């Protein structure tokens, strides 16, 4: 079945079955801003701009009593807009992971982020796949994680790849398929049998590929469950709240494992109003920070408002993208990655993501931007 046929089925299903109960609208700031019933949107077909303003978080499906997914309709319309050339997708090519130079690769070059001493991308049955966000913005956490992983898996290798999710989210179906094929061939060539993942986006993006190749996927929380760090309790109990990432919404694998590990470590977990399958987006889902920055900032502020209501001492998340986005404009509560807390390795995240913007300041920055954007 082609994506077009599948997309048309999704839209028809909403037209035929939606109860117009308003549950999704009551939770979704984008749907509220559009100001129409979901059936009306499905009947008229949303615009490309509307499609790319969706964070693709899936909360609409999570609260729908029938399990309908406006998110899937928005995703389909992204693909349709790209295929028909009605959205300027190449304005965002600085994000494409299949290009020789993109923003993340430029960041690593400028700030000297390098993993050669870990001898990455070598043949081995067990591989650590941290994902491109962690590879770019938190090399210290990767080196620390690898130290602990090597104690549990002697010959573990580091994979320095992106999972390809940005291509899928941006509606670049053919490029995503080619990228996935290249990744598949690499895993086969390296004889990888087990992949350990720190990123929930990567975990769910790679599930079908792993099943096809007979590869076992493990979260890093499973892989380090018996490690010394995970089993050394903190000196004094601290209260924290966990921000759940959108890809984990329906299976809840990371949500369950991280809470268990944190509580075992001695942290007290208090929940926000929206958590687990009803968690709110951090504001960076679906690349919405690039296409609809004002809406993205509203999502950040809404989420941080819920954090404040918990009176927690620490905000933590198991997605580094969420950590970066929730810490970029505030310092009222410390934000840490779950691994920072479990490995006793706290870091400062406030303002870290802004370093990307400074890459392109001044004459040298302009030259770098030209290189990133050149065909």
MORA-V238673 format. One record per residue. RES is the residue in one letter. D_LAST is the distance of its C-alpha to the last C-alpha in Angstrom with 2 decimals. Layout:
RES/D_LAST
RES/D_LAST
//
This chain:
X/32.40
X/29.02
X/27.48
X/28.45
X/32.05
X/32.21
X/30.84
X/33.38
X/36.09
X/35.18
X/35.42
X/38.63
X/40.14
X/39.65
X/41.18
X/44.12
X/44.89
X/43.84
X/47.03
X/45.57
X/47.19
X/44.66
X/44.21
X/40.40
X/40.36
X/42.74
X/40.36
X/36.90
X/35.89
X/33.18
X/35.75
X/38.17
X/35.82
X/35.23
X/39.02
X/39.58
X/41.18
X/38.85
X/40.43
X/39.68
X/36.00
X/35.97
X/37.76
X/35.57
X/32.26
X/30.35
X/27.46
X/23.81
X/24.26
X/27.35
X/25.74
X/23.06
X/25.88
X/27.68
X/27.65
X/28.43
X/31.25
X/33.81
X/36.69
X/37.44
X/38.17
X/40.06
X/42.51
X/42.84
X/46.32
X/45.03
X/41.83
X/39.66
X/36.03
X/34.42
X/31.57
X/30.88
X/30.98
X/28.37
X/26.13
X/26.67
X/25.79
X/22.44
X/21.72
X/23.21
X/21.17
X/17.85
X/19.26
X/20.51
X/17.56
X/19.94
X/18.10
X/14.82
X/13.65
X/9.94
X/11.48
X/12.40
X/9.40
X/10.69
X/13.49
X/12.20
X/14.21
X/12.64
X/9.36
X/10.03
X/10.28
X/11.55
X/14.46
X/17.14
X/15.92
X/15.56
X/19.03
X/20.54
X/19.38
X/20.72
X/23.90
X/24.63
X/24.80
X/25.60
X/27.67
X/28.51
X/32.18
X/32.28
X/31.21
X/28.69
X/27.54
X/30.66
X/32.91
X/35.42
X/37.06
X/36.45
X/33.07
X/32.18
X/29.03
X/28.65
X/25.28
X/22.13
X/23.75
X/26.73
X/24.78
X/22.91
X/25.66
X/28.90
X/29.17
X/32.88
X/33.60
X/31.94
X/34.04
X/37.11
X/36.54
X/36.10
X/39.39
X/41.21
X/39.54
X/40.58
X/44.14
X/44.00
X/41.73
X/42.23
X/39.31
X/36.67
X/33.09
X/30.12
X/27.03
X/23.83
X/21.90
X/20.75
X/22.75
X/19.87
X/21.60
X/18.74
X/17.12
X/20.62
X/21.37
X/18.31
X/19.40
X/16.72
X/19.56
X/18.09
X/15.47
X/18.45
X/20.69
X/18.52
X/18.13
X/21.88
X/22.73
X/21.05
X/22.99
X/26.09
X/25.93
X/25.59
X/28.63
X/30.59
X/29.82
X/30.96
X/34.05
X/33.66
X/36.59
X/36.50
X/33.68
X/34.62
X/32.47
X/32.58
X/30.21
X/31.59
X/28.19
X/27.51
X/31.10
X/31.08
X/27.59
X/28.76
X/32.25
X/31.79
X/29.82
X/32.56
X/35.28
X/33.84
X/33.73
X/37.06
X/35.66
X/37.62
X/35.89
X/37.64
X/36.98
X/37.43
X/40.51
X/42.08
X/41.14
X/42.75
X/45.58
X/48.22
X/46.67
X/48.80
X/46.48
X/46.53
X/50.31
X/51.13
X/52.15
X/51.28
X/54.21
X/54.42
X/53.39
X/50.51
X/49.54
X/45.97
X/44.08
X/41.29
X/38.20
X/37.33
X/33.73
X/32.89
X/31.95
X/35.44
X/37.16
X/38.82
X/39.48
X/40.23
X/39.99
X/38.53
X/40.73
X/43.85
X/43.14
X/42.05
X/45.06
X/47.40
X/46.07
X/46.21
X/49.74
X/50.86
X/49.61
X/51.80
X/49.56
X/50.86
X/48.34
X/48.75
X/46.75
X/44.94
X/45.89
X/42.75
X/42.22
X/41.61
X/40.79
X/41.01
X/38.85
X/36.73
X/32.99
X/32.15
X/29.59
X/26.40
X/26.60
X/24.06
X/21.46
X/23.73
X/23.48
X/20.02
X/20.99
X/24.64
X/25.42
X/28.92
X/29.98
X/28.62
X/30.80
X/33.75
X/33.40
X/33.51
X/36.59
X/38.32
X/37.92
X/39.13
X/42.07
X/43.12
X/42.82
X/45.16
X/47.72
X/48.15
X/49.33
X/47.49
X/47.09
X/43.71
X/40.76
X/39.06
X/36.31
X/35.12
X/31.46
X/29.79
X/27.40
X/30.62
X/32.20
X/29.43
X/29.35
X/33.13
X/33.63
X/31.01
X/33.29
X/36.79
X/39.29
X/42.31
X/42.25
X/40.78
X/37.88
X/37.60
X/35.94
X/38.69
X/38.17
X/38.90
X/42.25
X/43.11
X/42.24
X/43.94
X/40.81
X/40.18
X/37.19
X/36.16
X/33.24
X/33.69
X/30.76
X/28.76
X/25.80
X/25.77
X/24.71
X/21.16
X/21.30
X/22.65
X/19.69
X/18.01
X/21.26
X/22.08
X/20.32
X/19.11
X/17.87
X/15.88
X/14.25
X/13.53
X/12.04
X/9.63
X/8.64
X/8.58
X/6.47
X/3.80
X/0.00
//
